[in-house]
Amino acid sequence: MQSYTSMTLEEQLGQLFVVGFRGTTPSPEIIDLIQNYHIGGIILFSRNISDPQQVLELTESLQRSAKDAGHRHQLRIPNDHDTGMVQRFGKAVTPFLGDMSLLATR
């Protein structure tokens, strides 16, 4: 695997950005950012999530776009998900206690 220092300046700058999009499938705009601007990550919000299978297909599609565009590293794909009050994945996954609840148990 090549290091970040062997990347062009444009590729290195693109790796600094994590962007989002609307919908449950990759938008043309997000594909353009991946392919032409070397975006390093895509953040998922509730607007991007319907069920676990869809998230798997979405993340595979995003990673495939990056690989096809010649990205040297996989995309980082975080999500805006907490436990407790903020549950982006809904009832399709096992809920866990929030951080504050866990801390309160000592």
C-alpha positions as CSV (number, residue, x, y, z in Angstrom):
1,M,0.0,0.0,0.0
2,Q,1.3,3.4,-0.9
3,S,1.7,6.1,1.7
4,Y,-0.1,9.4,1.7
5,T,3.2,11.2,1.0
6,S,3.4,9.5,-2.5
7,M,0.1,11.2,-3.4
8,T,-0.2,14.3,-5.5
9,L,-1.0,17.5,-3.6
10,E,-4.6,17.4,-5.1
11,E,-5.0,13.8,-3.8
12,Q,-3.7,14.8,-0.3
13,L,-6.1,17.8,-0.1
14,G,-9.0,15.7,-1.2
15,Q,-8.3,13.2,1.6
16,L,-9.0,16.0,4.1
17,F,-12.6,16.2,3.2
18,V,-15.5,14.2,4.5
19,V,-18.8,15.1,2.7
20,G,-22.4,14.0,2.8
21,F,-25.2,13.7,0.4
22,R,-29.0,13.3,0.3
23,G,-30.7,10.0,-0.5
24,T,-30.0,6.3,0.0
25,T,-28.0,5.8,-3.2
26,P,-24.9,7.7,-4.3
27,S,-25.8,10.9,-6.1
28,P,-24.1,12.0,-9.3
29,E,-22.5,14.8,-7.3
30,I,-21.0,12.5,-4.7
31,I,-19.6,10.2,-7.4
32,D,-18.1,13.3,-9.1
33,L,-16.4,14.3,-5.8
34,I,-15.0,10.8,-5.4
35,Q,-13.8,10.4,-8.9
36,N,-12.5,13.9,-9.7
37,Y,-11.7,15.5,-6.3
38,H,-10.2,12.5,-4.4
39,I,-12.6,13.0,-1.4
40,G,-11.4,11.0,1.5
41,G,-14.6,10.2,3.2
42,I,-18.4,10.1,3.1
43,I,-20.5,10.7,6.2
44,L,-23.8,8.9,6.5
45,F,-26.9,10.5,8.2
46,S,-30.4,9.2,8.7
47,R,-31.3,10.5,5.3
48,N,-28.9,7.9,3.8
49,I,-30.1,4.9,5.8
50,S,-33.1,2.7,5.4
51,D,-31.9,-0.7,6.7
52,P,-28.7,-2.7,7.2
53,Q,-28.7,-4.3,3.8
54,Q,-29.1,-1.0,2.0
55,V,-26.2,0.5,4.1
56,L,-24.1,-2.5,3.0
57,E,-25.0,-1.9,-0.7
58,L,-24.4,1.8,-0.3
59,T,-21.0,1.6,1.3
60,E,-19.9,-1.1,-1.2
61,S,-21.0,1.2,-4.1
62,L,-19.1,4.1,-2.7
63,Q,-16.0,2.1,-2.2
64,R,-16.2,0.6,-5.7
65,S,-16.5,4.2,-7.1
66,A,-13.3,5.2,-5.2
67,K,-11.4,2.1,-6.3
68,D,-12.5,2.5,-10.0
69,A,-11.3,6.1,-9.8
70,G,-7.9,5.0,-8.7
71,H,-8.0,6.0,-5.0
72,R,-5.0,4.6,-3.2
73,H,-6.9,4.2,0.0
74,Q,-10.4,3.1,0.9
75,L,-13.0,5.9,1.7
76,R,-13.6,6.5,5.4
77,I,-17.3,6.2,6.0
78,P,-18.4,7.4,9.4
79,N,-22.0,7.9,10.4
80,D,-23.8,10.4,12.6
81,H,-24.9,7.8,15.0
82,D,-24.8,7.8,18.8
83,T,-26.4,5.4,21.1
84,G,-29.2,6.3,23.4
85,M,-31.3,9.2,22.1
86,V,-29.7,9.2,18.6
87,Q,-30.3,5.9,16.8
88,R,-29.8,6.4,13.0
89,F,-30.3,2.7,12.2
90,G,-33.7,2.4,13.8
91,K,-35.1,-0.9,14.9
92,A,-33.1,-2.9,12.4
93,V,-30.1,-3.2,14.7
94,T,-29.5,-4.0,18.4
95,P,-29.8,-0.9,20.5
96,F,-27.2,-0.2,23.1
97,L,-27.1,2.1,26.1
98,G,-25.9,5.6,25.5
99,D,-22.5,6.8,26.7
100,M,-24.1,8.7,29.6
101,S,-26.0,5.7,30.7
102,L,-22.9,3.5,30.6
103,L,-20.9,6.1,32.6
104,A,-23.6,6.3,35.2
105,T,-23.3,2.6,35.9
106,R,-19.6,3.1,36.8
